[in-house]
């Protein structure tokens, strides 16, 4: 029994090393540019274990990407009555985990150039859209398609993200700079979504 537990723990540790190495590799190089050889070398394992856990490079990316979406949803839950605060929390998550937004961008570029980012996001959206619709029904958020409002707020939160076409913020910048951006983001989103 102890041997089985040790093997299970070692197997899970290997799996987690693969996930960490693959997350970095895919975030840096995308799906097409990622190399299994670099992932297994960084994870201190071999291709057989990677394929045993995930099936292949494409399935590994899918697993990594799904986990990244779950993380953003869990770590940054929406509050329909405080969309400005949600935007700021998204900004902070992009600072803390720039790899997550890069993964989503690679997925958009290499797999899904139009429509929902994935079927997975389509399943996550009803709760977000419901929160916005509830706030709209109470008169606390401007009328309009809840999906469009959600997309607008997310887009605003990404203004300084790692995939910004203007400027990508990093955690190394002065805290006062981040505070200034957070306040601007909060005011701007509030002005955009609050009824006159």
KESE-333655 format. One line per field, with one value per residue (C-alpha): residue in three letters; x, y, z. Coordinates in Angstrom, 1 decimal, always signed. Layout:
N
residuo (ala/...)
xx (X/...)
yy (Y/...)
zz (Z/...)
This chain:
196
residuo (unk/unk/unk/unk/unk/unk/unk/unk/unk/unk/unk/unk/unk/unk/unk/unk/unk/unk/unk/unk/unk/unk/unk/unk/unk/unk/unk/unk/unk/unk/unk/unk/unk/unk/unk/unk/unk/unk/unk/unk/unk/unk/unk/unk/unk/unk/unk/unk/unk/unk/unk/unk/unk/unk/unk/unk/unk/unk/unk/unk/unk/unk/unk/unk/unk/unk/unk/unk/unk/unk/unk/unk/unk/unk/unk/unk/unk/unk/unk/unk/unk/unk/unk/unk/unk/unk/unk/unk/unk/unk/unk/unk/unk/unk/unk/unk/unk/unk/unk/unk/unk/unk/unk/unk/unk/unk/unk/unk/unk/unk/unk/unk/unk/unk/unk/unk/unk/unk/unk/unk/unk/unk/unk/unk/unk/unk/unk/unk/unk/unk/unk/unk/unk/unk/unk/unk/unk/unk/unk/unk/unk/unk/unk/unk/unk/unk/unk/unk/unk/unk/unk/unk/unk/unk/unk/unk/unk/unk/unk/unk/unk/unk/unk/unk/unk/unk/unk/unk/unk/unk/unk/unk/unk/unk/unk/unk/unk/unk/unk/unk/unk/unk/unk/unk/unk/unk/unk/unk/unk/unk/unk/unk/unk/unk/unk/unk)
xx (+0.0/+2.8/+4.6/+1.4/+1.0/+4.6/+4.2/+1.0/+2.7/+5.7/+3.4/+1.4/+4.6/+5.8/+2.5/+2.7/+6.2/+5.0/+2.1/+4.4/+7.0/+4.3/+2.5/+5.8/+6.6/+3.2/+3.0/+6.3/+6.1/+2.5/+1.1/+3.1/+6.3/+6.3/+8.6/+7.9/+11.6/+12.0/+9.0/+10.2/+13.7/+12.4/+10.0/+12.8/+10.8/+10.4/+8.1/+6.5/+5.3/+4.1/+2.1/+0.9/-0.6/-1.8/-1.8/+0.2/+1.2/-2.3/-4.0/-1.5/-2.1/-5.9/-5.4/-3.2/-5.5/-8.7/-6.9/-5.9/-9.5/-10.7/-8.1/-9.1/-12.8/-12.1/-9.6/-11.4/-15.2/-17.5/-19.6/-22.4/-22.8/-19.1/-17.9/-15.3/-13.8/-13.9/-11.9/-9.3/-9.1/-8.6/-5.8/-4.1/-4.4/-2.8/+0.1/+0.4/+0.0/+0.9/+1.3/-2.5/-3.4/-0.6/-2.1/-5.5/-3.9/-2.1/-5.3/-7.1/-4.3/-3.7/-7.0/-10.1/-9.9/-13.6/-16.5/-16.2/-12.7/-13.6/-16.6/-15.3/-15.8/-19.3/-20.1/-18.5/-20.3/-23.9/-23.0/-21.2/-23.9/-26.5/-24.7/-24.7/-28.3/-29.4/-27.6/-29.2/-32.7/-32.1/-31.1/-27.5/-25.9/-26.6/-28.9/-27.4/-26.4/-24.8/-22.2/-21.2/-20.9/-18.7/-16.5/-16.2/-15.1/-12.7/-11.2/-10.7/-9.1/-6.6/-5.4/-2.0/-2.0/+0.9/-0.8/-1.5/-0.7/+0.2/+2.0/+2.4/+2.6/+4.8/+5.0/+8.4/+6.9/+6.4/+3.3/+2.2/+2.0/-0.2/-2.4/-2.8/-3.8/-6.2/-7.9/-8.2/-9.6/-12.1/-13.4/-13.5/-15.4/-17.8/-18.5/-19.1/-21.5/-23.3/-26.6/-26.7)
yy (+0.0/+2.4/+1.6/+2.4/+5.7/+6.6/+5.7/+7.7/+10.7/+10.5/+10.1/+13.2/+15.1/+14.2/+15.2/+18.6/+19.1/+18.4/+20.8/+23.6/+23.0/+22.8/+26.0/+27.9/+26.4/+27.0/+30.5/+31.3/+29.5/+28.7/+25.3/+25.0/+26.3/+24.3/+21.3/+18.2/+17.6/+20.9/+20.2/+16.8/+18.0/+20.9/+18.5/+15.9/+13.1/+11.4/+11.5/+8.2/+9.6/+12.8/+10.8/+8.4/+11.3/+13.5/+11.6/+14.1/+17.7/+18.9/+17.2/+18.5/+22.1/+21.5/+20.4/+23.3/+25.8/+24.4/+24.7/+28.3/+29.2/+27.5/+29.4/+32.8/+32.0/+30.7/+33.4/+36.3/+35.6/+38.2/+40.5/+42.0/+44.9/+45.7/+45.2/+47.9/+45.9/+42.8/+44.5/+45.6/+42.0/+40.8/+43.4/+42.0/+38.4/+39.3/+40.8/+37.8/+35.2/+36.6/+33.1/+32.6/+35.4/+34.4/+30.9/+32.3/+34.4/+31.5/+29.5/+32.4/+32.7/+29.1/+27.4/+29.6/+32.9/+33.7/+33.1/+31.8/+31.2/+27.6/+25.5/+25.6/+29.3/+28.9/+26.7/+29.2/+32.3/+31.6/+32.5/+35.6/+36.7/+35.9/+38.2/+41.0/+40.4/+40.5/+43.8/+45.2/+44.1/+45.9/+49.1/+49.0/+48.2/+49.8/+48.0/+46.0/+42.5/+41.0/+39.2/+42.4/+44.2/+41.3/+41.5/+45.2/+45.0/+42.1/+44.1/+47.2/+45.0/+43.8/+47.3/+46.7/+42.9/+40.9/+40.9/+44.6/+46.3/+49.4/+48.6/+45.4/+46.0/+43.8/+43.2/+44.9/+48.3/+50.7/+50.0/+53.6/+53.1/+50.0/+51.9/+54.7/+52.3/+50.4/+53.7/+54.7/+51.3/+51.3/+54.8/+54.1/+50.8/+52.3/+55.2/+52.8/+50.4/+52.6/+54.0/+57.8)
zz (+0.0/+0.9/-2.4/-4.3/-2.6/-3.3/-7.0/-7.2/-5.5/-7.9/-10.9/-9.8/-9.3/-12.8/-14.2/-12.5/-13.8/-17.3/-16.8/-15.6/-18.3/-21.0/-19.8/-20.1/-23.5/-25.1/-23.7/-25.2/-28.5/-29.2/-30.3/-33.6/-32.1/-28.9/-28.8/-26.8/-26.4/-24.5/-22.4/-21.3/-20.7/-18.5/-16.7/-16.1/-17.7/-21.1/-24.1/-23.1/-19.8/-21.4/-24.0/-21.3/-19.3/-22.2/-25.4/-27.4/-27.9/-29.0/-26.2/-23.8/-25.0/-24.6/-21.0/-20.2/-21.9/-20.2/-16.8/-17.6/-18.3/-15.1/-13.1/-14.5/-13.8/-10.3/-9.3/-10.9/-10.5/-12.0/-10.0/-12.1/-9.7/-9.8/-13.4/-12.8/-9.9/-12.0/-14.7/-12.1/-10.8/-14.3/-14.8/-11.7/-12.8/-16.2/-14.2/-11.9/-14.7/-18.1/-19.4/-19.1/-21.5/-23.9/-24.0/-24.9/-27.6/-29.1/-29.1/-30.9/-33.4/-34.2/-33.6/-33.4/-35.2/-34.9/-32.6/-29.0/-27.9/-27.2/-26.4/-22.8/-22.7/-24.0/-21.0/-18.6/-19.9/-18.7/-15.1/-16.2/-18.6/-15.9/-13.4/-16.0/-16.9/-13.3/-12.7/-15.9/-14.8/-11.5/-13.4/-12.2/-15.6/-18.9/-21.3/-24.1/-25.0/-21.8/-24.0/-25.7/-22.3/-21.0/-24.1/-23.6/-20.0/-20.7/-23.6/-21.4/-18.7/-21.4/-22.3/-20.7/-20.9/-22.3/-25.7/-25.8/-29.2/-27.3/-24.0/-22.0/-18.3/-16.0/-12.3/-12.3/-12.8/-9.9/-7.8/-8.2/-12.0/-11.5/-9.0/-11.5/-14.2/-11.9/-11.0/-14.6/-15.5/-12.7/-13.6/-17.3/-17.0/-14.4/-16.8/-19.7/-17.8/-15.3/-16.4/-16.7)
